[in-house]
Amino acid sequence: MYLIRSLFRSIKRLFYWLPVIWKDRDWDQYFFFVILRHKMKSMQKYFEKNAHFVGMEKEAKRMKLCVKLLDRLIIDEYHEIAFRQHEQRWGEFNGDLNNLHRTKVTPETEKQERIEAKRCYELEDHLRQQDIDQLCKIISKYVFGWWD
């Protein structure tokens, strides 16, 4: 009986993972985050449904936070967030690849725009790093308590 249940559970897990593994590539961090998110979401659901020990709900909430952080890393909208006000002030890129500049930038304001753009790039990196640091901190602190 145990072998049959184990076989069905394994087949179910295979179908759970197949769409993710099918699309997996070794190109960049995106695919790593997708796999980690899929695993974290699965564990979160398990911990929410099968609370066998005191504090399991708290662990599920930590996993849920990890899923949210992974969602943000996967979506990767840090550039848009960091540059939102910058684009309102200086305009969007004009689209001319030979002379790339923002639509509201004049020769007199070009230096100031570049200074502010540098700050936006730094903010973008900072926001992304904050999320990855928080994710890694949660995992490193709690991963060995995530078992049933």
TORMI-860826 format. One record per atom (N, C-alpha, C): atom name; x, y, z. Coordinates in pm, 1 decimal, always signed. Layout:
REM residues N
+-------+----------+----------+----------+
: atomo :       xx :       yy :       zz :
+-------+----------+----------+----------+
:    CA :        X :        Y :        Z :
...
+-------+----------+----------+----------+
***
This chain:
REM residues 148
+-------+----------+----------+----------+
: atomo :       xx :       yy :       zz :
+-------+----------+----------+----------+
:     N :    +82.6 :   -119.5 :     +0.0 :
:    CA :     +0.0 :     +0.0 :     +0.0 :
:     C :    +87.2 :   +126.3 :     +0.0 :
:     N :   +192.6 :   +124.0 :    +82.9 :
:    CA :   +281.7 :   +239.9 :    +90.4 :
:     C :   +349.5 :   +265.0 :    -44.7 :
:     N :   +391.3 :   +156.8 :   -110.4 :
:    CA :   +459.3 :   +171.4 :   -239.4 :
:     C :   +367.1 :   +233.6 :   -344.2 :
:     N :   +240.9 :   +196.0 :   -342.1 :
:    CA :   +145.3 :   +251.0 :   -438.9 :
:     C :   +123.7 :   +399.3 :   -412.5 :
:     N :   +104.1 :   +434.8 :   -283.6 :
:    CA :    +87.8 :   +576.9 :   -250.0 :
:     C :   +212.4 :   +656.8 :   -286.3 :
:     N :   +327.1 :   +599.8 :   -259.9 :
:    CA :   +453.5 :   +665.8 :   -292.0 :
:     C :   +467.9 :   +685.9 :   -442.7 :
:     N :   +428.4 :   +585.9 :   -519.5 :
:    CA :   +434.4 :   +595.5 :   -665.3 :
:     C :   +343.0 :   +706.9 :   -715.4 :
:     N :   +219.2 :   +711.9 :   -665.5 :
:    CA :   +125.9 :   +816.7 :   -707.5 :
:     C :   +174.6 :   +955.3 :   -665.9 :
:     N :   +230.4 :   +964.6 :   -547.2 :
:    CA :   +285.3 :  +1092.8 :   -500.6 :
:     C :   +400.0 :  +1137.3 :   -591.5 :
:     N :   +484.3 :  +1044.2 :   -628.8 :
:    CA :   +597.2 :  +1077.1 :   -717.4 :
:     C :   +549.9 :  +1119.8 :   -855.8 :
:     N :   +448.7 :  +1051.7 :   -906.4 :
:    CA :   +393.7 :  +1089.5 :  -1037.0 :
:     C :   +329.9 :  +1228.3 :  -1029.2 :
:     N :   +258.2 :  +1254.7 :   -921.1 :
:    CA :   +197.9 :  +1386.4 :   -901.3 :
:     C :   +306.2 :  +1494.6 :   -896.3 :
:     N :   +416.1 :  +1467.6 :   -825.8 :
:    CA :   +527.0 :  +1564.1 :   -817.9 :
:     C :   +592.0 :  +1584.7 :   -955.2 :
:     N :   +601.1 :  +1479.1 :  -1030.2 :
:    CA :   +657.2 :  +1489.6 :  -1165.0 :
:     C :   +575.2 :  +1585.8 :  -1249.8 :
:     N :   +443.6 :  +1573.5 :  -1244.4 :
:    CA :   +356.8 :  +1664.2 :  -1319.3 :
:     C :   +360.8 :  +1806.0 :  -1262.6 :
:     N :   +382.7 :  +1819.1 :  -1132.0 :
:    CA :   +394.7 :  +1951.1 :  -1071.1 :
:     C :   +519.7 :  +2022.9 :  -1123.4 :
:     N :   +628.5 :  +1949.3 :  -1138.3 :
:    CA :   +755.4 :  +2009.6 :  -1178.9 :
:     C :   +776.1 :  +2016.6 :  -1329.9 :
:     N :   +708.5 :  +1935.4 :  -1405.0 :
:    CA :   +732.2 :  +1926.2 :  -1549.6 :
:     C :   +724.9 :  +2060.3 :  -1622.6 :
:     N :   +621.8 :  +2144.4 :  -1602.4 :
:    CA :   +617.7 :  +2271.3 :  -1675.6 :
:     C :   +735.8 :  +2364.1 :  -1643.2 :
:     N :   +782.3 :  +2359.8 :  -1520.6 :
:    CA :   +894.2 :  +2446.2 :  -1481.0 :
:     C :  +1024.6 :  +2394.9 :  -1540.9 :
:     N :  +1047.4 :  +2266.2 :  -1529.3 :
:    CA :  +1170.4 :  +2206.9 :  -1581.7 :
:     C :  +1173.0 :  +2214.7 :  -1734.0 :
:     N :  +1058.4 :  +2199.9 :  -1797.0 :
:    CA :  +1050.2 :  +2206.3 :  -1943.1 :
:     C :  +1099.2 :  +2341.7 :  -1994.7 :
:     N :  +1065.8 :  +2448.4 :  -1921.0 :
:    CA :  +1103.3 :  +2584.1 :  -1963.7 :
:     C :  +1238.9 :  +2628.0 :  -1909.2 :
:     N :  +1301.4 :  +2545.6 :  -1827.2 :
:    CA :  +1426.5 :  +2584.9 :  -1763.1 :
:     C :  +1540.1 :  +2598.2 :  -1865.0 :
:     N :  +1620.7 :  +2701.6 :  -1844.2 :
:    CA :  +1741.1 :  +2724.8 :  -1924.1 :
:     C :  +1853.4 :  +2765.9 :  -1828.8 :
:     N :  +1975.2 :  +2754.2 :  -1873.6 :
:    CA :  +2091.5 :  +2789.3 :  -1791.5 :
:     C :  +2144.4 :  +2928.6 :  -1822.8 :
:     N :  +2062.1 :  +3016.0 :  -1875.1 :
:    CA :  +2106.9 :  +3144.7 :  -1925.1 :
:     C :  +2138.1 :  +3245.3 :  -1816.6 :
:     N :  +2052.0 :  +3256.7 :  -1717.4 :
:    CA :  +2072.6 :  +3362.1 :  -1617.3 :
:     C :  +1996.7 :  +3330.4 :  -1489.3 :
:     N :  +1995.9 :  +3425.7 :  -1398.1 :
:    CA :  +1935.2 :  +3407.9 :  -1266.5 :
:     C :  +1783.5 :  +3391.6 :  -1273.1 :
:     N :  +1719.7 :  +3440.1 :  -1376.2 :
:    CA :  +1574.3 :  +3431.9 :  -1388.0 :
:     C :  +1525.3 :  +3288.2 :  -1366.8 :
:     N :  +1586.1 :  +3194.2 :  -1436.3 :
:    CA :  +1542.5 :  +3055.0 :  -1430.0 :
:     C :  +1572.3 :  +2993.8 :  -1293.5 :
:     N :  +1680.4 :  +3034.8 :  -1231.9 :
:    CA :  +1712.1 :  +2991.9 :  -1095.1 :
:     C :  +1603.4 :  +3038.8 :   -999.4 :
:     N :  +1564.5 :  +3166.1 :  -1010.8 :
:    CA :  +1461.0 :  +3221.3 :   -923.8 :
:     C :  +1326.1 :  +3152.6 :   -946.3 :
:     N :  +1294.5 :  +3117.6 :  -1071.1 :
:    CA :  +1168.1 :  +3050.9 :  -1101.7 :
:     C :  +1162.8 :  +2913.9 :  -1033.1 :
:     N :  +1271.5 :  +2840.0 :  -1040.4 :
:    CA :  +1275.7 :  +2707.5 :   -976.0 :
:     C :  +1267.4 :  +2720.9 :   -824.2 :
:     N :  +1342.1 :  +2813.8 :   -768.7 :
:    CA :  +1339.4 :  +2834.9 :   -623.9 :
:     C :  +1200.2 :  +2878.5 :   -578.9 :
:     N :  +1136.2 :  +2964.5 :   -655.8 :
:    CA :  +1002.0 :  +3010.5 :   -621.7 :
:     C :   +902.7 :  +2894.5 :   -623.9 :
:     N :   +914.7 :  +2810.1 :   -725.5 :
:    CA :   +823.9 :  +2695.8 :   -738.7 :
:     C :   +837.1 :  +2604.1 :   -616.0 :
:     N :   +958.6 :  +2577.3 :   -574.5 :
:    CA :   +982.5 :  +2493.1 :   -457.8 :
:     C :   +931.0 :  +2560.8 :   -330.7 :
:     N :   +959.5 :  +2688.6 :   -316.1 :
:    CA :   +918.1 :  +2761.5 :   -196.9 :
:     C :   +765.5 :  +2766.8 :   -187.8 :
:     N :   +698.0 :  +2787.6 :   -300.3 :
:    CA :   +551.8 :  +2792.0 :   -302.6 :
:     C :   +494.0 :  +2656.4 :   -262.9 :
:     N :   +553.9 :  +2550.2 :   -310.7 :
:    CA :   +509.8 :  +2415.3 :   -276.4 :
:     C :   +525.3 :  +2389.5 :   -126.5 :
:     N :   +638.4 :  +2426.4 :    -72.2 :
:    CA :   +661.7 :  +2407.4 :    +71.3 :
:     C :   +566.7 :  +2494.5 :   +153.9 :
:     N :   +544.0 :  +2615.2 :   +109.7 :
:    CA :   +452.5 :  +2706.3 :   +180.3 :
:     C :   +313.5 :  +2643.8 :   +190.4 :
:     N :   +262.7 :  +2593.9 :    +79.6 :
:    CA :   +129.9 :  +2531.6 :    +78.7 :
:     C :   +126.3 :  +2410.3 :   +171.7 :
:     N :   +231.3 :  +2330.9 :   +166.8 :
:    CA :   +238.6 :  +2212.8 :   +252.8 :
:     C :   +235.9 :  +2253.9 :   +400.1 :
:     N :   +313.8 :  +2352.5 :   +436.5 :
:    CA :   +320.1 :  +2397.1 :   +575.9 :
:     C :   +189.1 :  +2460.6 :   +620.4 :
:     N :   +118.6 :  +2526.4 :   +529.8 :
:    CA :    -11.9 :  +2584.3 :   +563.8 :
:     C :   -116.6 :  +2475.2 :   +588.5 :
:     N :   -114.1 :  +2369.5 :   +510.1 :
:    CA :   -213.2 :  +2262.8 :   +520.8 :
:     C :   -182.0 :  +2163.1 :   +631.7 :
:     N :    -56.6 :  +2136.8 :   +654.7 :
:    CA :    -15.1 :  +2028.0 :   +743.2 :
:     C :    +59.2 :  +2079.2 :   +865.6 :
:     N :     -4.1 :  +2162.4 :   +941.0 :
:    CA :    +59.7 :  +2218.8 :  +1060.3 :
:     C :    +67.2 :  +2112.6 :  +1169.5 :
:     N :   +179.7 :  +2040.6 :  +1173.4 :
:    CA :   +197.7 :  +1933.0 :  +1271.2 :
:     C :   +267.3 :  +1979.4 :  +1397.9 :
:     N :   +330.3 :  +2093.9 :  +1393.3 :
:    CA :   +397.3 :  +2142.8 :  +1513.4 :
:     C :   +367.4 :  +2290.4 :  +1532.6 :
:     N :   +383.3 :  +2334.6 :  +1656.7 :
:    CA :   +357.8 :  +2474.6 :  +1689.6 :
:     C :   +459.7 :  +2561.4 :  +1616.6 :
:     N :   +412.7 :  +2661.3 :  +1550.5 :
:    CA :   +501.5 :  +2751.5 :  +1478.2 :
:     C :   +509.8 :  +2724.0 :  +1329.7 :
:     N :   +444.7 :  +2618.4 :  +1284.0 :
:    CA :   +449.2 :  +2586.2 :  +1141.1 :
:     C :   +383.8 :  +2695.9 :  +1057.6 :
:     N :   +279.6 :  +2759.8 :  +1112.7 :
:    CA :   +213.2 :  +2868.9 :  +1040.8 :
:     C :   +309.1 :  +2986.5 :  +1021.8 :
:     N :   +391.4 :  +3010.9 :  +1124.0 :
:    CA :   +489.2 :  +3119.7 :  +1115.3 :
:     C :   +592.8 :  +3088.5 :  +1006.6 :
:     N :   +631.7 :  +2962.8 :   +997.8 :
:    CA :   +727.1 :  +2923.2 :   +893.9 :
:     C :   +664.0 :  +2939.6 :   +755.9 :
:     N :   +536.2 :  +2907.6 :   +743.6 :
:    CA :   +465.8 :  +2925.0 :   +615.9 :
:     C :   +461.9 :  +3072.1 :   +577.2 :
:     N :   +445.8 :  +3160.3 :   +675.4 :
:    CA :   +446.0 :  +3304.6 :   +646.6 :
:     C :   +584.0 :  +3350.3 :   +599.4 :
:     N :   +687.9 :  +3294.7 :   +657.3 :
:    CA :   +823.7 :  +3328.5 :   +610.9 :
:     C :   +843.5 :  +3282.8 :   +467.1 :
:     N :   +794.7 :  +3163.4 :   +437.7 :
:    CA :   +805.0 :  +3112.2 :   +301.0 :
:     C :   +724.5 :  +3199.4 :   +204.7 :
:     N :   +608.8 :  +3245.8 :   +250.3 :
:    CA :   +526.3 :  +3334.0 :   +167.3 :
:     C :   +601.3 :  +3463.7 :   +136.6 :
:     N :   +672.5 :  +3517.2 :   +234.7 :
:    CA :   +754.1 :  +3635.6 :   +211.6 :
:     C :   +864.5 :  +3605.6 :   +110.6 :
:     N :   +925.6 :  +3488.9 :   +121.7 :
:    CA :  +1028.1 :  +3450.0 :    +23.7 :
:     C :   +969.3 :  +3442.9 :   -116.9 :
:     N :   +848.1 :  +3390.5 :   -128.4 :
:    CA :   +781.8 :  +3383.3 :   -259.3 :
:     C :   +760.0 :  +3523.8 :   -314.1 :
:     N :   +717.3 :  +3616.2 :   -228.2 :
:    CA :   +696.9 :  +3755.0 :   -273.1 :
:     C :   +828.1 :  +3817.9 :   -318.6 :
:     N :   +933.7 :  +3794.8 :   -243.7 :
:    CA :  +1064.5 :  +3848.1 :   -283.6 :
:     C :  +1108.9 :  +3786.4 :   -415.7 :
:     N :  +1088.7 :  +3658.2 :   -431.5 :
:    CA :  +1123.3 :  +3591.9 :   -557.6 :
:     C :  +1038.8 :  +3643.9 :   -672.8 :
:     N :   +910.3 :  +3671.2 :   -646.2 :
:    CA :   +826.0 :  +3731.9 :   -750.1 :
:     C :   +886.5 :  +3863.7 :   -796.9 :
:     N :   +929.5 :  +3945.6 :   -702.0 :
:    CA :   +988.4 :  +4075.3 :   -738.4 :
:     C :  +1118.5 :  +4056.9 :   -816.3 :
:     N :  +1199.7 :  +3960.7 :   -776.1 :
:    CA :  +1324.9 :  +3935.2 :   -847.4 :
:     C :  +1298.0 :  +3880.9 :   -988.2 :
:     N :  +1196.3 :  +3799.9 :  -1002.1 :
:    CA :  +1161.3 :  +3743.4 :  -1133.2 :
:     C :  +1105.0 :  +3851.3 :  -1225.2 :
:     N :  +1012.6 :  +3931.5 :  -1173.4 :
:    CA :   +951.5 :  +4037.4 :  -1253.9 :
:     C :  +1055.5 :  +4142.7 :  -1290.5 :
:     N :  +1146.2 :  +4170.8 :  -1198.4 :
:    CA :  +1260.4 :  +4259.6 :  -1222.4 :
:     C :  +1219.2 :  +4397.8 :  -1272.6 :
:     N :  +1135.7 :  +4466.0 :  -1194.8 :
:    CA :  +1091.6 :  +4600.9 :  -1230.6 :
:     C :  +1169.5 :  +4708.9 :  -1155.9 :
:     N :  +1286.6 :  +4677.6 :  -1110.7 :
:    CA :  +1366.8 :  +4771.8 :  -1033.2 :
:     C :  +1402.6 :  +4895.6 :  -1115.3 :
:     N :  +1432.7 :  +4875.5 :  -1241.8 :
:    CA :  +1467.0 :  +4988.6 :  -1329.2 :
:     C :  +1348.8 :  +5084.1 :  -1341.1 :
:     N :  +1231.4 :  +5029.6 :  -1365.3 :
:    CA :  +1111.8 :  +5112.6 :  -1380.5 :
:     C :  +1082.9 :  +5190.6 :  -1252.6 :
:     N :  +1097.9 :  +5125.4 :  -1138.3 :
:    CA :  +1073.8 :  +5191.4 :  -1009.5 :
:     C :  +1175.0 :  +5303.2 :   -986.5 :
:     N :  +1301.7 :  +5273.0 :  -1009.5 :
:    CA :  +1408.4 :  +5370.3 :   -983.6 :
:     C :  +1402.1 :  +5490.1 :  -1077.6 :
:     N :  +1356.0 :  +5469.1 :  -1199.1 :
:    CA :  +1358.3 :  +5574.9 :  -1300.2 :
:     C :  +1223.0 :  +5643.0 :  -1322.0 :
:     N :  +1122.1 :  +5607.0 :  -1246.0 :
:    CA :   +987.0 :  +5662.4 :  -1267.1 :
:     C :   +987.7 :  +5816.2 :  -1262.1 :
:     N :  +1038.0 :  +5873.1 :  -1154.9 :
:    CA :  +1039.3 :  +6019.5 :  -1142.0 :
:     C :  +1139.0 :  +6083.0 :  -1238.8 :
:     N :  +1247.7 :  +6013.0 :  -1263.6 :
:    CA :  +1349.2 :  +6064.4 :  -1356.6 :
:     C :  +1288.9 :  +6083.4 :  -1495.7 :
:     N :  +1212.2 :  +5986.3 :  -1539.9 :
:    CA :  +1150.4 :  +5995.7 :  -1673.1 :
:     C :  +1044.2 :  +6104.8 :  -1677.6 :
:     N :   +973.9 :  +6126.4 :  -1567.5 :
:    CA :   +876.1 :  +6235.6 :  -1564.0 :
:     C :   +947.3 :  +6369.7 :  -1580.0 :
:     N :  +1061.7 :  +6382.7 :  -1515.3 :
:    CA :  +1134.7 :  +6509.2 :  -1520.6 :
:     C :  +1208.1 :  +6529.3 :  -1653.0 :
:     N :  +1274.8 :  +6423.3 :  -1702.1 :
:    CA :  +1363.5 :  +6438.6 :  -1817.2 :
:     C :  +1308.9 :  +6377.4 :  -1945.5 :
:     N :  +1195.6 :  +6309.6 :  -1938.8 :
:    CA :  +1136.6 :  +6249.9 :  -2058.3 :
:     C :  +1192.5 :  +6110.9 :  -2085.9 :
:     N :  +1135.3 :  +6047.0 :  -2185.6 :
:    CA :  +1180.0 :  +5914.5 :  -2227.2 :
:     C :  +1289.8 :  +5929.0 :  -2332.0 :
:     N :  +1357.1 :  +5818.5 :  -2363.3 :
:    CA :  +1457.8 :  +5821.4 :  -2468.2 :
:     C :  +1391.4 :  +5849.0 :  -2602.3 :
:     N :  +1460.3 :  +5921.1 :  -2687.6 :
:    CA :  +1402.9 :  +5963.4 :  -2815.1 :
:     C :  +1392.5 :  +5852.0 :  -2917.7 :
:     N :  +1461.1 :  +5741.0 :  -2899.2 :
:    CA :  +1451.3 :  +5629.6 :  -2992.0 :
:     C :  +1555.1 :  +5631.6 :  -3103.1 :
:     N :  +1631.0 :  +5740.1 :  -3116.6 :
:    CA :  +1735.9 :  +5749.2 :  -3218.4 :
:     C :  +1862.7 :  +5685.0 :  -3161.4 :
:     N :  +1898.9 :  +5566.8 :  -3208.9 :
:    CA :  +2013.4 :  +5494.5 :  -3153.2 :
:     C :  +2146.5 :  +5564.6 :  -3179.8 :
:     N :  +2152.4 :  +5648.0 :  -3280.8 :
:    CA :  +2276.1 :  +5720.5 :  -3310.9 :
:     C :  +2296.0 :  +5841.3 :  -3219.3 :
:     N :  +2187.6 :  +5893.1 :  -3165.6 :
:    CA :  +2195.1 :  +6011.9 :  -3080.0 :
:     C :  +2096.3 :  +5993.3 :  -2964.0 :
:     N :  +2126.7 :  +5899.1 :  -2876.8 :
:    CA :  +2034.8 :  +5861.0 :  -2769.7 :
:     C :  +2036.3 :  +5964.6 :  -2658.1 :
:     N :  +1923.5 :  +6030.2 :  -2639.0 :
:    CA :  +1907.7 :  +6124.3 :  -2527.7 :
:     C :  +1759.4 :  +6132.7 :  -2491.4 :
:     N :  +1733.7 :  +6185.2 :  -2375.4 :
:    CA :  +1594.7 :  +6198.1 :  -2328.4 :
:     C :  +1529.9 :  +6320.2 :  -2393.3 :
:     N :  +1399.8 :  +6312.2 :  -2410.9 :
:    CA :  +1327.3 :  +6412.7 :  -2488.5 :
:     C :  +1326.9 :  +6551.5 :  -2425.0 :
:     N :  +1334.7 :  +6561.9 :  -2292.6 :
:    CA :  +1330.7 :  +6692.7 :  -2226.4 :
:     C :  +1469.5 :  +6745.9 :  -2188.9 :
:     N :  +1573.6 :  +6679.0 :  -2232.2 :
:    CA :  +1710.6 :  +6721.0 :  -2199.5 :
:     C :  +1761.0 :  +6816.6 :  -2306.5 :
:     N :  +1816.8 :  +6925.1 :  -2260.5 :
:    CA :  +1879.6 :  +7021.8 :  -2350.7 :
:     C :  +2029.8 :  +7012.3 :  -2331.6 :
:     N :  +2108.6 :  +7071.0 :  -2421.5 :
:    CA :  +2254.1 :  +7070.1 :  -2400.9 :
:     C :  +2294.8 :  +7130.9 :  -2266.2 :
:     N :  +2217.6 :  +7227.6 :  -2218.3 :
:    CA :  +2248.7 :  +7292.8 :  -2090.6 :
:     C :  +2216.1 :  +7203.4 :  -1970.2 :
:     N :  +2119.3 :  +7113.0 :  -1984.0 :
:    CA :  +2077.5 :  +7029.8 :  -1870.6 :
:     C :  +2130.1 :  +6886.6 :  -1878.4 :
:     N :  +2205.7 :  +6856.7 :  -1983.1 :
:    CA :  +2252.4 :  +6719.7 :  -2005.4 :
:     C :  +2338.0 :  +6667.9 :  -1889.9 :
:     N :  +2427.7 :  +6750.7 :  -1838.7 :
:    CA :  +2515.9 :  +6708.1 :  -1729.5 :
:     C :  +2434.8 :  +6675.0 :  -1604.3 :
:     N :  +2337.6 :  +6757.8 :  -1570.5 :
:    CA :  +2253.8 :  +6733.5 :  -1452.7 :
:     C :  +2171.5 :  +6605.8 :  -1469.3 :
:     N :  +2120.2 :  +6584.2 :  -1588.8 :
:    CA :  +2041.1 :  +6462.4 :  -1614.2 :
:     C :  +2126.7 :  +6338.1 :  -1594.5 :
:     N :  +2249.8 :  +6341.7 :  -1639.7 :
:    CA :  +2339.3 :  +6225.4 :  -1625.9 :
:     C :  +2374.1 :  +6198.6 :  -1480.4 :
:     N :  +2392.4 :  +6303.8 :  -1403.1 :
:    CA :  +2420.4 :  +6288.9 :  -1259.7 :
:     C :  +2301.4 :  +6220.7 :  -1191.4 :
:     N :  +2182.7 :  +6269.2 :  -1223.1 :
:    CA :  +2062.2 :  +6212.0 :  -1163.5 :
:     C :  +2037.2 :  +6069.2 :  -1213.4 :
:     N :  +2068.4 :  +6043.0 :  -1338.4 :
:    CA :  +2051.4 :  +5908.1 :  -1393.0 :
:     C :  +2144.3 :  +5810.5 :  -1321.3 :
:     N :  +2266.2 :  +5854.7 :  -1292.0 :
:    CA :  +2360.6 :  +5769.2 :  -1218.3 :
:     C :  +2302.3 :  +5731.5 :  -1082.8 :
:     N :  +2240.0 :  +5826.2 :  -1015.6 :
:    CA :  +2175.8 :  +5797.6 :   -886.0 :
:     C :  +2062.3 :  +5696.0 :   -902.3 :
:     N :  +1989.7 :  +5709.1 :  -1011.9 :
:    CA :  +1879.6 :  +5615.2 :  -1037.5 :
:     C :  +1933.4 :  +5473.7 :  -1059.7 :
:     N :  +2044.0 :  +5461.5 :  -1133.8 :
:    CA :  +2104.6 :  +5329.5 :  -1153.7 :
:     C :  +2151.2 :  +5271.5 :  -1020.4 :
:     N :  +2206.6 :  +5355.8 :   -935.5 :
:    CA :  +2250.1 :  +5311.0 :   -802.9 :
:     C :  +2130.2 :  +5267.0 :   -718.4 :
:     N :  +2019.2 :  +5340.9 :   -727.4 :
:    CA :  +1897.8 :  +5303.6 :   -655.6 :
:     C :  +1844.0 :  +5170.4 :   -707.0 :
:     N :  +1845.1 :  +5152.6 :   -836.9 :
:    CA :  +1799.7 :  +5026.3 :   -897.2 :
:     C :  +1879.2 :  +4908.6 :   -840.3 :
:     N :  +2011.9 :  +4921.7 :   -839.9 :
:    CA :  +2097.3 :  +4816.5 :   -785.0 :
:     C :  +2069.7 :  +4793.4 :   -636.3 :
:     N :  +2049.9 :  +4902.6 :   -563.6 :
:    CA :  +2023.5 :  +4893.6 :   -419.4 :
:     C :  +1891.9 :  +4820.1 :   -391.3 :
:     N :  +1786.7 :  +4853.0 :   -465.0 :
:    CA :  +1656.8 :  +4789.2 :   -444.5 :
:     C :  +1664.2 :  +4638.9 :   -472.5 :
:     N :  +1730.6 :  +4603.2 :   -580.7 :
:    CA :  +1746.1 :  +4461.3 :   -616.4 :
:     C :  +1827.7 :  +4389.3 :   -509.2 :
:     N :  +1936.6 :  +4453.0 :   -466.6 :
:    CA :  +2023.7 :  +4391.5 :   -366.0 :
:     C :  +1951.5 :  +4374.3 :   -232.2 :
:     N :  +1867.6 :  +4470.9 :   -197.3 :
:    CA :  +1788.7 :  +4461.4 :    -74.5 :
:     C :  +1700.6 :  +4337.1 :    -75.4 :
:     N :  +1634.1 :  +4312.6 :   -186.5 :
:    CA :  +1545.3 :  +4196.6 :   -196.0 :
:     C :  +1623.8 :  +4065.8 :   -190.0 :
:     N :  +1733.8 :  +4058.0 :   -261.8 :
:    CA :  +1811.9 :  +3933.3 :   -260.8 :
:     C :  +1874.7 :  +3911.7 :   -123.4 :
:     N :  +1918.4 :  +4020.0 :    -57.7 :
:    CA :  +1974.9 :  +4006.9 :    +76.7 :
:     C :  +1870.7 :  +3957.8 :   +176.2 :
:     N :  +1750.0 :  +4013.5 :   +168.2 :
:    CA :  +1644.2 :  +3971.8 :   +260.1 :
:     C :  +1606.5 :  +3826.0 :   +235.3 :
:     N :  +1595.6 :  +3786.8 :   +109.5 :
:    CA :  +1565.1 :  +3648.6 :    +74.7 :
:     C :  +1670.5 :  +3553.5 :   +131.8 :
:     N :  +1796.3 :  +3584.6 :   +107.3 :
:    CA :  +1905.6 :  +3498.5 :   +154.4 :
:     C :  +1913.3 :  +3495.1 :   +306.6 :
:     N :  +1883.5 :  +3607.0 :   +369.2 :
:    CA :  +1885.6 :  +3612.2 :   +515.4 :
:     C :  +1778.0 :  +3521.3 :   +574.4 :
:     N :  +1658.3 :  +3526.6 :   +518.6 :
:    CA :  +1549.2 :  +3441.3 :   +567.0 :
:     C :  +1583.8 :  +3294.4 :   +546.3 :
:     N :  +1630.8 :  +3260.6 :   +427.8 :
:    CA :  +1664.0 :  +3121.1 :   +398.2 :
:     C :  +1775.7 :  +3072.4 :   +490.3 :
:     N :  +1882.1 :  +3150.9 :   +502.8 :
:    CA :  +1995.1 :  +3104.7 :   +584.4 :
:     C :  +1957.9 :  +3091.4 :   +732.0 :
:     N :  +1866.6 :  +3174.6 :   +777.6 :
:    CA :  +1829.2 :  +3171.5 :   +919.1 :
:     C :  +1729.2 :  +3059.9 :   +951.7 :
:     N :  +1639.2 :  +3028.9 :   +857.2 :
:    CA :  +1527.3 :  +2940.2 :   +889.9 :
:     C :  +1522.1 :  +2808.9 :   +812.8 :
:     N :  +1602.2 :  +2789.5 :   +711.6 :
:    CA :  +1587.8 :  +2671.9 :   +624.0 :
:     C :  +1597.8 :  +2540.3 :   +700.4 :
:     N :  +1679.3 :  +2533.2 :   +804.3 :
:    CA :  +1694.3 :  +2406.4 :   +874.5 :
:     C :  +1577.1 :  +2377.8 :   +969.5 :
:     N :  +1486.0 :  +2471.6 :   +982.6 :
:    CA :  +1363.8 :  +2448.8 :  +1057.6 :
:     C :  +1246.5 :  +2416.5 :   +967.8 :
:     N :  +1269.3 :  +2412.2 :   +837.1 :
:    CA :  +1162.6 :  +2386.2 :   +741.8 :
:     C :  +1157.3 :  +2237.1 :   +709.7 :
:     N :  +1112.3 :  +2162.6 :   +802.7 :
:    CA :  +1094.6 :  +2019.4 :   +781.2 :
:     C :   +974.7 :  +1974.6 :   +863.5 :
:     N :   +922.0 :  +1859.3 :   +827.3 :
:    CA :   +804.1 :  +1805.2 :   +895.4 :
:     C :   +836.7 :  +1668.3 :   +948.7 :
+-------+----------+----------+----------+
***
